[in-house]
Structures are given as structure tokens and as C-alpha cells.
Amino acid sequence: MIERHIKPEVAAIFIDVARGRRGIYSDDAAFEDLLADAKAAFDAADPETVEIIRQFARAEVPDGGVLFHGLTVDQDDMGE
């Protein structure tokens, strides 16, 4: 198990993506633009965490995991 603390400014990126998933962005192209912007911002804000995620994805460990700390879940933002 890999554990990683997420910085508050990086957590804000996830919140923006979650809000986009709730229909704030009206079409697929706008959402794809949002994802591209979020990925770029995430990479700029916390490249070490991005590299950990990439390494984990490449490893293809079926029973492994990455546990992130510092992310709060607001059900109103996330939706169902």
C-alpha cells in the first residue's frame, strides 16, 4: 500500500473536476478540456504524486492500492 498526502491546492483541482462531472460543463468537449487543464494543473502542483500514480498504473498490481490523505468529500459537490 502506498500512502500519499494531497496538498490543499491539489485537492482543489479534484473538486473542480468533480463539479464538472455534475453537468456544470455542458458537453463532452468542454469536459475533455477541463480534464486536460486539471491534469496539467495537477502535474504542475504536485509532480511527485503524479509520478507515484503513473508508477502504480504501470505496475498493474491487481491487489495493491494508493491511499490518499487530505481529500475531503463534499457529497453536494460529488453528487451521487
OpenMM code with the backbone's topology and positions (N, CA, C; nanometers):
from openmm import Vec3, app, unit

residues = "MET ILE GLU ARG HIS ILE LYS PRO GLU VAL ALA ALA ILE PHE ILE ASP VAL ALA ARG GLY ARG ARG GLY ILE TYR SER ASP ASP ALA ALA PHE GLU ASP LEU LEU ALA ASP ALA LYS ALA ALA PHE ASP ALA ALA ASP PRO GLU THR VAL GLU ILE ILE ARG GLN PHE ALA ARG ALA GLU VAL PRO ASP GLY GLY VAL LEU PHE HIS GLY LEU THR VAL ASP GLN ASP ASP MET GLY GLU".split()
positions = [
    Vec3(0.0854, -0.1184, 0.0000),
    Vec3(0.0000, 0.0000, 0.0000),
    Vec3(0.0890, 0.1235, 0.0000),
    Vec3(0.0611, 0.2133, -0.0880),
    Vec3(0.1305, 0.3414, -0.0946),
    Vec3(0.0401, 0.4461, -0.0315),
    Vec3(0.0953, 0.5311, 0.0539),
    Vec3(0.0178, 0.6392, 0.1138),
    Vec3(0.0782, 0.7720, 0.0721),
    Vec3(-0.0086, 0.8674, 0.0434),
    Vec3(0.0377, 0.9989, -0.0025),
    Vec3(-0.0580, 1.1062, 0.0474),
    Vec3(-0.0018, 1.2141, 0.1037),
    Vec3(-0.0832, 1.3278, 0.1463),
    Vec3(-0.1001, 1.4235, 0.0286),
    Vec3(-0.2227, 1.4654, 0.0047),
    Vec3(-0.2534, 1.5568, -0.1052),
    Vec3(-0.2568, 1.6995, -0.0507),
    Vec3(-0.1839, 1.7880, -0.1168),
    Vec3(-0.1800, 1.9290, -0.0779),
    Vec3(-0.3170, 1.9940, -0.1021),
    Vec3(-0.3545, 2.0949, -0.0220),
    Vec3(-0.4851, 2.1606, -0.0393),
    Vec3(-0.5060, 2.2164, -0.1807),
    Vec3(-0.4030, 2.2743, -0.2407),
    Vec3(-0.4204, 2.3301, -0.3760),
    Vec3(-0.4439, 2.2203, -0.4797),
    Vec3(-0.3905, 2.1016, -0.4534),
    Vec3(-0.4144, 1.9887, -0.5439),
    Vec3(-0.5553, 1.9344, -0.5214),
    Vec3(-0.5989, 1.9287, -0.3958),
    Vec3(-0.7351, 1.8840, -0.3661),
    Vec3(-0.8372, 1.9731, -0.4376),
    Vec3(-0.8076, 2.1013, -0.4494),
    Vec3(-0.8984, 2.1939, -0.5187),
    Vec3(-0.9163, 2.1553, -0.6653),
    Vec3(-0.8127, 2.0992, -0.7258),
    Vec3(-0.8228, 2.0529, -0.8649),
    Vec3(-0.9262, 1.9410, -0.8739),
    Vec3(-0.9203, 1.8462, -0.7798),
    Vec3(-1.0174, 1.7366, -0.7791),
    Vec3(-1.1594, 1.7881, -0.7613),
    Vec3(-1.1772, 1.8897, -0.6789),
    Vec3(-1.3100, 1.9483, -0.6587),
    Vec3(-1.3624, 2.0071, -0.7893),
    Vec3(-1.2765, 2.0773, -0.8631),
    Vec3(-1.3190, 2.1330, -0.9916),
    Vec3(-1.3613, 2.0235, -1.0885),
    Vec3(-1.2862, 1.9141, -1.0915),
    Vec3(-1.3221, 1.8024, -1.1797),
    Vec3(-1.4547, 1.7413, -1.1361),
    Vec3(-1.4729, 1.7234, -1.0061),
    Vec3(-1.5982, 1.6668, -0.9554),
    Vec3(-1.7162, 1.7548, -0.9928),
    Vec3(-1.6989, 1.8846, -0.9809),
    Vec3(-1.8081, 1.9760, -1.0196),
    Vec3(-1.8369, 1.9642, -1.1687),
    Vec3(-1.7343, 1.9474, -1.2476),
    Vec3(-1.7536, 1.9299, -1.3921),
    Vec3(-1.8347, 1.8060, -1.4239),
    Vec3(-1.8147, 1.7013, -1.3444),
    Vec3(-1.8890, 1.5784, -1.3660),
    Vec3(-2.0375, 1.5953, -1.3373),
    Vec3(-2.0741, 1.6958, -1.2600),
    Vec3(-2.2153, 1.7152, -1.2248),
    Vec3(-2.2908, 1.7929, -1.3312),
    Vec3(-2.2299, 1.8221, -1.4448),
    Vec3(-2.3029, 1.8863, -1.5522),
    Vec3(-2.2805, 2.0352, -1.5628),
    Vec3(-2.1870, 2.0900, -1.4852),
    Vec3(-2.1575, 2.2325, -1.4987),
    Vec3(-2.1024, 2.2602, -1.6376),
    Vec3(-2.0288, 2.1634, -1.6912),
    Vec3(-1.9755, 2.1763, -1.8273),
    Vec3(-2.0724, 2.1052, -1.9195),
    Vec3(-2.1180, 2.1766, -2.0199),
    Vec3(-2.2366, 2.1352, -2.0942),
    Vec3(-2.2149, 2.0262, -2.1986),
    Vec3(-2.0919, 1.9984, -2.2398),
    Vec3(-2.0745, 1.8969, -2.3431),
    Vec3(-1.9436, 1.8214, -2.3221),
    Vec3(-1.9265, 1.7134, -2.3979),
    Vec3(-1.8090, 1.6283, -2.3822),
    Vec3(-1.6795, 1.7020, -2.4126),
    Vec3(-1.6794, 1.7865, -2.5125),
    Vec3(-1.5575, 1.8598, -2.5486),
    Vec3(-1.5147, 1.9521, -2.4346),
    Vec3(-1.6111, 2.0190, -2.3727),
    Vec3(-1.5799, 2.1076, -2.2607),
    Vec3(-1.5256, 2.0276, -2.1428),
    Vec3(-1.5814, 1.9086, -2.1199),
    Vec3(-1.5327, 1.8263, -2.0106),
    Vec3(-1.3928, 1.7741, -2.0401),
    Vec3(-1.3662, 1.7351, -2.1645),
    Vec3(-1.2312, 1.6903, -2.2016),
    Vec3(-1.1306, 1.8036, -2.1830),
    Vec3(-1.1706, 1.9265, -2.2152),
    Vec3(-1.0830, 2.0422, -2.1912),
    Vec3(-1.0569, 2.0582, -2.0413),
    Vec3(-1.1614, 2.0408, -1.9606),
    Vec3(-1.1471, 2.0500, -1.8154),
    Vec3(-1.0484, 1.9448, -1.7654),
    Vec3(-1.0612, 1.8218, -1.8136),
    Vec3(-0.9695, 1.7160, -1.7706),
    Vec3(-0.8257, 1.7476, -1.8091),
    Vec3(-0.8054, 1.7968, -1.9292),
    Vec3(-0.6702, 1.8326, -1.9730),
    Vec3(-0.6124, 1.9422, -1.8839),
    Vec3(-0.6935, 2.0432, -1.8527),
    Vec3(-0.6481, 2.1506, -1.7643),
    Vec3(-0.6185, 2.0978, -1.6244),
    Vec3(-0.7040, 2.0086, -1.5736),
    Vec3(-0.6844, 1.9524, -1.4400),
    Vec3(-0.5568, 1.8686, -1.4352),
    Vec3(-0.5333, 1.7891, -1.5387),
    Vec3(-0.4110, 1.7083, -1.5427),
    Vec3(-0.2875, 1.7974, -1.5438),
    Vec3(-0.2897, 1.9028, -1.6229),
    Vec3(-0.1753, 1.9943, -1.6296),
    Vec3(-0.1539, 2.0644, -1.4958),
    Vec3(-0.2630, 2.1082, -1.4337),
    Vec3(-0.2522, 2.1767, -1.3041),
    Vec3(-0.2025, 2.0808, -1.1965),
    Vec3(-0.2524, 1.9582, -1.1979),
    Vec3(-0.2109, 1.8572, -1.1010),
    Vec3(-0.0617, 1.8273, -1.1177),
    Vec3(-0.0181, 1.8104, -1.2414),
    Vec3(0.1224, 1.7822, -1.2682),
    Vec3(0.2112, 1.8978, -1.2221),
    Vec3(0.1659, 2.0209, -1.2429),
    Vec3(0.2436, 2.1380, -1.2016),
    Vec3(0.2432, 2.1543, -1.0490),
    Vec3(0.1302, 2.1235, -0.9854),
    Vec3(0.1163, 2.1449, -0.8407),
    Vec3(0.1849, 2.0360, -0.7586),
    Vec3(0.1854, 1.9133, -0.8095),
    Vec3(0.2378, 1.8022, -0.7292),
    Vec3(0.2930, 1.6915, -0.8196),
    Vec3(0.4047, 1.7191, -0.8889),
    Vec3(0.4587, 1.6198, -0.9826),
    Vec3(0.5013, 1.4892, -0.9160),
    Vec3(0.5390, 1.4929, -0.7881),
    Vec3(0.5787, 1.3699, -0.7190),
    Vec3(0.4606, 1.2731, -0.7068),
    Vec3(0.3446, 1.3261, -0.6718),
    Vec3(0.2264, 1.2404, -0.6610),
    Vec3(0.1858, 1.1869, -0.7976),
    Vec3(0.1957, 1.2699, -0.8996),
    Vec3(0.1634, 1.2252, -1.0357),
    Vec3(0.2544, 1.1091, -1.0748),
    Vec3(0.3813, 1.1185, -1.0427),
    Vec3(0.4748, 1.0100, -1.0755),
    Vec3(0.4424, 0.8828, -0.9980),
    Vec3(0.4023, 0.8961, -0.8711),
    Vec3(0.3618, 0.7785, -0.7937),
    Vec3(0.2422, 0.7103, -0.8605),
    Vec3(0.1455, 0.7881, -0.9039),
    Vec3(0.0276, 0.7326, -0.9709),
    Vec3(0.0675, 0.6637, -1.1006),
    Vec3(0.1534, 0.7262, -1.1776),
    Vec3(0.1990, 0.6655, -1.3048),
    Vec3(0.2735, 0.5343, -1.2796),
    Vec3(0.3613, 0.5323, -1.1803),
    Vec3(0.4354, 0.4094, -1.1481),
    Vec3(0.3398, 0.2988, -1.1047),
    Vec3(0.2430, 0.3346, -1.0232),
    Vec3(0.1455, 0.2356, -0.9779),
    Vec3(0.0647, 0.1818, -1.0961),
    Vec3(0.0239, 0.2705, -1.1861),
    Vec3(-0.0541, 0.2275, -1.3030),
    Vec3(0.0276, 0.1340, -1.3924),
    Vec3(0.1546, 0.1650, -1.4095),
    Vec3(0.2405, 0.0802, -1.4931),
    Vec3(0.2648, -0.0564, -1.4289),
    Vec3(0.2645, -0.0626, -1.2971),
    Vec3(0.2936, -0.1872, -1.2263),
    Vec3(0.1817, -0.2898, -1.2423),
    Vec3(0.0602, -0.2454, -1.2684),
    Vec3(-0.0558, -0.3336, -1.2860),
    Vec3(-0.0661, -0.4350, -1.1718),
    Vec3(-0.0675, -0.3838, -1.0506),
    Vec3(-0.0794, -0.4681, -0.9317),
    Vec3(-0.2278, -0.4856, -0.9004),
    Vec3(-0.2810, -0.6065, -0.9178),
    Vec3(-0.4258, -0.6237, -0.9013),
    Vec3(-0.4759, -0.6056, -0.7590),
    Vec3(-0.3921, -0.6288, -0.6607),
    Vec3(-0.4408, -0.6178, -0.5235),
    Vec3(-0.3692, -0.5081, -0.4444),
    Vec3(-0.3044, -0.4168, -0.5125),
    Vec3(-0.2371, -0.3051, -0.4471),
    Vec3(-0.3285, -0.1848, -0.4392),
    Vec3(-0.2772, -0.0778, -0.3847),
    Vec3(-0.3584, 0.0426, -0.3759),
    Vec3(-0.2755, 0.1637, -0.3393),
    Vec3(-0.3315, 0.2789, -0.3653),
    Vec3(-0.2730, 0.4054, -0.3244),
    Vec3(-0.3767, 0.4734, -0.2358),
    Vec3(-0.3361, 0.5065, -0.1153),
    Vec3(-0.4261, 0.5719, -0.0199),
    Vec3(-0.3871, 0.7185, -0.0113),
    Vec3(-0.4800, 0.8049, -0.0481),
    Vec3(-0.4558, 0.9488, -0.0451),
    Vec3(-0.5163, 1.0085, 0.0814),
    Vec3(-0.4396, 1.0919, 0.1490),
    Vec3(-0.4869, 1.1669, 0.2655),
    Vec3(-0.5003, 1.3132, 0.2238),
    Vec3(-0.5921, 1.3842, 0.2866),
    Vec3(-0.6051, 1.5271, 0.2619),
    Vec3(-0.7152, 1.5638, 0.1649),
    Vec3(-0.7897, 1.4650, 0.1195),
    Vec3(-0.9030, 1.4917, 0.0312),
    Vec3(-1.0310, 1.4805, 0.1128),
    Vec3(-1.1086, 1.5861, 0.1123),
    Vec3(-1.2379, 1.5786, 0.1775),
    Vec3(-1.3442, 1.5543, 0.0712),
    Vec3(-1.4477, 1.4891, 0.1098),
    Vec3(-1.5553, 1.4573, 0.0170),
    Vec3(-1.6776, 1.5365, 0.0583),
    Vec3(-1.7209, 1.6240, -0.0298),
    Vec3(-1.8436, 1.7006, -0.0088),
    Vec3(-1.9490, 1.6383, -0.0989),
    Vec3(-2.0439, 1.5713, -0.0394),
    Vec3(-2.1448, 1.4987, -0.1170),
    Vec3(-2.2204, 1.5909, -0.2126),
    Vec3(-2.2410, 1.7161, -0.1740),
    Vec3(-2.3093, 1.8097, -0.2637),
    Vec3(-2.2272, 1.8358, -0.3887),
    Vec3(-2.0936, 1.8462, -0.3734),
    Vec3(-2.0076, 1.8656, -0.4890),
    Vec3(-1.9971, 1.7397, -0.5735),
    Vec3(-1.9879, 1.6232, -0.5094),
    Vec3(-1.9660, 1.4979, -0.5810),
    Vec3(-2.0929, 1.4456, -0.6469),
    Vec3(-2.2057, 1.4718, -0.5893),
    Vec3(-2.3280, 1.4129, -0.6420),
    Vec3(-2.3379, 1.2685, -0.5972),
    Vec3(-2.4296, 1.1959, -0.6566),
    Vec3(-2.4495, 1.0555, -0.6162),
    Vec3(-2.3419, 0.9673, -0.6735),
] * unit.nanometer
topology = app.Topology()
chain = topology.addChain("A")
for resn in residues:
    res = topology.addResidue(resn, chain)
    for name in ("N", "CA", "C"):
        topology.addAtom(name, app.Element.getBySymbol(name[0]), res)
